[in-house]
Amino acid sequence: MRFAQLVMGPAGSGKSTFCSTMVKHAEVSKRIINIVNLDPACEYFDYSPVFDLRDLIQVDDVMEDDDLKLGPNGALVFCLEYMIRNTEWLEEKLADSSDDDYFIFDCPGQIELYTHLDVMKRFNEMLQKMDFRVCGVYLIESQFMIETHKFFSGVFSALSSMVNLEIPYVCILTKMDLLNAAGRRRIGEFVDSDAQALLDGSAETMSNPKFEALSRAVAKVVDDFSLVRFFPLNIKNEESIADALMLIDNAIQYGEDLDVRTAEFEEPDNED
């Protein structure tokens, strides 16, 4: 059994930084985590991937094809579809990995890949056929989540991708280190409160009374199903990083089958 994180989320949510942070944290704790870049349009990241989708296909090459005539978004979807059609490439890249190996797949930032297209769902199914336990890690920038209407928008984008992929999910608020003290307190209200309470305390709802019934119906769905909960991550705090990784590990049951490490002691000398 192998293990994988699919790191998803909107563009600019900090996916590559999250991946790099996890690898650096793992190195300190003597743990190996392999990163794979699945963004064929990526121009920079500060980690060394074990393999890169750009070695197979790149967005620029697809856009320059006179027969396809695709723009940036269409070319990106084409690249991922091409990868799925070429299953042997992925199988070859993963062939040298062994049981209990741990991978993080750094995914593109086009939100439609997770909310209504099936390309990432098919990729997840490919991994599961290769004996992977997969967890979706959905990132949203914390500064985007300090207003009620934006919070609900973020909740439903995460919920849409969760329903589409049908895998264990961990939702993470990134860039907490960029918030001031007031912003962190505000985030705490959103993380710890129920949706109806957020509406009750929101001036935004009162300024749009014709939408209040709809807003409360949306909040009821969020509260009744309790599917989306956000974990605030501060990448400058090692304890916060460790807690996030432990949350993800628990979602895919990583470590439950590993041998317990025991210290070796010398047998006592009966003559002493």
C-alpha positions as CSV (number, residue, x, y, z in Angstrom):
1,M,0.0,0.0,0.0
2,R,1.3,3.4,-1.0
3,F,0.0,6.8,0.1
4,A,-0.7,10.1,-1.7
5,Q,-1.9,13.6,-1.2
6,L,-3.6,15.5,-4.0
7,V,-2.8,19.2,-3.2
8,M,-5.6,21.2,-4.9
9,G,-7.1,24.7,-4.7
10,P,-7.5,28.0,-6.6
11,A,-4.5,29.7,-8.2
12,G,-2.4,31.6,-5.7
13,S,-3.6,29.6,-2.7
14,G,-0.1,28.4,-1.9
15,K,0.0,24.9,-3.2
16,S,3.6,24.7,-4.2
17,T,4.7,26.5,-1.0
18,F,2.6,23.9,1.0
19,C,4.3,21.0,-0.8
20,S,7.8,22.5,-0.2
21,T,7.0,23.1,3.5
22,M,5.8,19.5,4.0
23,V,9.0,18.1,2.4
24,K,11.3,20.3,4.5
25,H,9.4,19.3,7.7
26,A,9.6,15.7,6.8
27,E,13.4,15.9,6.3
28,V,13.8,17.3,9.8
29,S,11.8,14.4,11.2
30,K,13.8,11.8,9.2
31,R,10.8,11.0,6.9
32,I,10.8,10.7,3.1
33,I,8.0,12.4,1.1
34,N,8.2,12.4,-2.7
35,I,6.7,15.4,-4.6
36,V,5.3,15.2,-8.1
37,N,4.6,18.3,-10.2
38,L,1.3,17.8,-12.1
39,D,1.0,21.4,-13.3
40,P,2.1,21.5,-17.0
41,A,2.1,25.3,-16.9
42,C,4.2,25.8,-13.8
43,E,7.2,28.0,-14.3
44,Y,8.8,27.9,-10.8
45,F,8.8,25.9,-7.6
46,D,11.4,25.5,-4.8
47,Y,11.3,21.8,-4.5
48,S,12.9,18.9,-6.4
49,P,10.1,16.7,-7.9
50,V,10.7,13.0,-8.3
51,F,9.1,13.4,-11.7
52,D,7.4,16.2,-13.6
53,L,4.4,16.2,-15.9
54,R,6.2,18.8,-18.1
55,D,8.6,16.0,-19.1
56,L,5.7,14.4,-20.8
57,I,3.8,17.4,-22.1
58,Q,3.7,21.2,-21.6
59,V,1.0,23.8,-22.0
60,D,3.1,26.0,-24.3
61,D,3.6,23.1,-26.8
62,V,-0.2,22.4,-26.8
63,M,-1.0,26.1,-27.4
64,E,1.4,26.3,-30.3
65,D,-0.2,23.4,-32.1
66,D,-2.0,24.8,-35.1
67,D,-4.5,21.9,-35.2
68,L,-5.7,22.2,-31.6
69,K,-6.0,26.0,-31.4
70,L,-6.4,25.9,-27.6
71,G,-6.1,28.7,-25.1
72,P,-4.2,28.4,-21.7
73,N,-7.1,26.7,-19.8
74,G,-8.1,24.4,-22.6
75,A,-4.4,23.5,-23.1
76,L,-4.0,22.7,-19.4
77,V,-7.0,20.4,-19.5
78,F,-5.7,18.7,-22.6
79,C,-2.3,18.1,-20.9
80,L,-4.0,16.3,-18.0
81,E,-6.2,14.3,-20.3
82,Y,-3.1,13.3,-22.3
83,M,-1.5,12.1,-19.1
84,I,-4.5,9.9,-18.3
85,R,-4.6,8.5,-21.8
86,N,-0.9,7.6,-21.4
87,T,-1.2,5.5,-18.3
88,E,2.0,3.6,-18.9
89,W,4.0,6.9,-18.4
90,L,2.7,7.3,-14.9
91,E,3.1,3.6,-14.1
92,E,6.7,3.7,-15.3
93,K,7.5,6.7,-13.2
94,L,6.0,5.1,-10.1
95,A,7.4,1.6,-10.8
96,D,10.4,2.0,-8.5
97,S,8.4,3.1,-5.5
98,S,7.7,0.5,-2.8
99,D,5.1,-0.2,-0.1
100,D,4.6,2.6,2.4
101,D,6.1,5.2,0.0
102,Y,4.5,8.6,0.4
103,F,3.7,11.0,-2.5
104,I,2.4,14.6,-2.7
105,F,1.0,15.5,-6.1
106,D,1.2,19.3,-6.7
107,C,-1.9,19.9,-8.8
108,P,-2.8,22.9,-11.1
109,G,-4.8,25.9,-9.9
110,Q,-7.7,25.7,-12.4
111,I,-10.7,25.2,-10.1
112,E,-12.8,23.6,-12.7
113,L,-10.5,20.6,-12.7
114,Y,-11.9,19.7,-9.3
115,T,-15.4,21.0,-9.2
116,H,-17.1,19.7,-12.4
117,L,-14.6,18.1,-14.8
118,D,-13.8,14.5,-14.3
119,V,-10.1,14.5,-15.2
120,M,-8.9,14.6,-11.6
121,K,-11.4,12.0,-10.6
122,R,-10.1,9.7,-13.2
123,F,-6.5,10.4,-12.1
124,N,-7.5,9.5,-8.5
125,E,-9.0,6.2,-9.8
126,M,-5.7,5.5,-11.6
127,L,-3.8,5.9,-8.3
128,Q,-6.2,3.7,-6.4
129,K,-5.8,0.9,-9.0
130,M,-2.1,1.2,-8.4
131,D,-2.7,0.5,-4.7
132,F,-2.6,4.1,-3.4
133,R,-4.6,5.5,-0.5
134,V,-5.4,9.0,-1.6
135,C,-6.3,12.1,0.4
136,G,-7.5,15.4,-1.1
137,V,-5.8,18.4,0.5
138,Y,-7.8,21.5,-0.5
139,L,-6.1,24.9,0.1
140,I,-7.8,28.3,0.4
141,E,-6.0,31.5,1.2
142,S,-6.9,32.7,4.7
143,Q,-7.2,36.3,3.6
144,F,-10.0,35.3,1.3
145,M,-12.0,33.8,4.2
146,I,-12.5,36.7,6.6
147,E,-15.8,37.9,5.1
148,T,-19.0,35.9,5.4
149,H,-20.0,35.7,1.7
150,K,-16.4,34.8,0.7
151,F,-16.3,32.2,3.4
152,F,-19.4,30.5,2.0
153,S,-18.0,30.7,-1.5
154,G,-14.9,28.9,-0.3
155,V,-16.9,26.3,1.5
156,F,-18.9,25.4,-1.5
157,S,-15.9,25.3,-3.9
158,A,-14.3,22.8,-1.4
159,L,-17.6,20.9,-1.1
160,S,-18.0,20.7,-4.9
161,S,-14.6,19.2,-5.4
162,M,-15.1,16.8,-2.4
163,V,-18.3,15.5,-3.9
164,N,-16.7,15.2,-7.4
165,L,-13.6,13.3,-6.3
166,E,-15.2,11.1,-3.5
167,I,-12.0,10.7,-1.4
168,P,-11.1,11.7,2.2
169,Y,-10.6,15.4,2.4
170,V,-8.6,17.9,4.5
171,C,-9.3,21.6,4.0
172,I,-6.5,24.0,4.9
173,L,-6.4,27.8,5.3
174,T,-3.0,28.9,4.0
175,K,-1.0,32.1,4.5
176,M,-2.0,32.5,8.2
177,D,1.5,34.0,8.8
178,L,0.5,37.0,6.7
179,L,-2.5,37.9,8.8
180,N,-2.3,40.4,11.7
181,A,-3.7,39.6,15.1
182,A,-7.1,41.0,14.2
183,G,-7.2,38.9,11.1
184,R,-6.3,35.7,13.0
185,R,-9.1,36.4,15.6
186,R,-11.5,36.9,12.7
187,I,-10.5,33.6,11.1
188,G,-11.1,31.9,14.5
189,E,-14.7,33.0,14.4
190,F,-15.2,31.4,11.0
191,V,-13.4,28.2,11.9
192,D,-15.1,27.6,15.2
193,S,-18.6,29.0,14.6
194,D,-21.5,27.3,12.9
195,A,-22.8,28.8,9.7
196,Q,-26.1,30.1,11.1
197,A,-24.2,32.0,13.8
198,L,-22.0,33.6,11.1
199,L,-25.1,34.9,9.3
200,D,-26.6,36.2,12.5
201,G,-23.6,38.3,13.2
202,S,-23.1,39.5,9.6
203,A,-24.0,43.0,8.5
204,E,-23.7,41.7,4.9
205,T,-26.8,39.6,5.3
206,M,-28.9,42.5,6.6
207,S,-27.7,44.8,3.7
208,N,-29.2,42.3,1.2
209,P,-32.5,41.1,2.9
210,K,-33.9,39.6,-0.4
211,F,-31.0,37.1,-0.3
212,E,-31.3,36.2,3.4
213,A,-33.6,33.2,2.9
214,L,-31.2,31.8,0.3
215,S,-28.2,32.5,2.6
216,R,-29.8,30.7,5.5
217,A,-30.7,27.7,3.3
218,V,-27.1,27.5,2.2
219,A,-25.9,27.8,5.9
220,K,-28.3,25.0,6.8
221,V,-26.7,22.7,4.3
222,V,-23.2,23.5,5.6
223,D,-24.3,22.9,9.2
224,D,-26.4,19.8,8.6
225,F,-23.8,17.9,6.7
226,S,-20.7,19.2,8.5
227,L,-18.5,18.1,5.6
228,V,-16.2,21.1,5.4
229,R,-14.0,22.1,8.3
230,F,-10.9,24.3,7.8
231,F,-7.5,23.8,9.5
232,P,-5.5,27.1,9.8
233,L,-1.9,26.5,8.8
234,N,1.0,28.8,9.7
235,I,4.1,27.6,7.7
236,K,6.4,29.5,10.1
237,N,5.2,27.4,13.0
238,E,6.6,23.8,13.1
239,E,3.8,22.6,15.5
240,S,1.2,23.9,13.0
241,I,2.9,22.1,10.2
242,A,3.1,18.8,12.2
243,D,-0.6,19.0,13.1
244,A,-1.6,19.5,9.5
245,L,0.5,16.5,8.4
246,M,-0.9,14.4,11.2
247,L,-4.4,15.3,10.2
248,I,-3.7,14.2,6.6
249,D,-2.0,11.0,7.7
250,N,-4.9,10.1,9.8
251,A,-7.3,10.6,6.9
252,I,-5.4,8.0,4.8
253,Q,-4.4,5.8,7.8
254,Y,-0.7,6.3,7.1
255,G,1.5,4.7,9.7
256,E,-1.0,2.2,11.1
257,D,0.7,-0.7,9.5
258,L,4.3,0.4,10.1
259,D,6.4,-1.6,12.4
260,V,6.8,-0.1,15.9
261,R,10.3,1.1,16.5
262,T,11.7,-0.2,19.8
263,A,14.9,0.7,21.5
264,E,17.5,-2.1,21.9
265,F,18.8,-2.6,25.4
266,E,21.6,-4.9,26.6
267,E,20.6,-7.8,28.7
268,P,21.2,-7.2,32.3
269,D,24.2,-9.0,33.8
270,N,22.9,-11.2,36.7
271,E,26.3,-11.1,38.4
272,D,26.1,-7.3,38.9
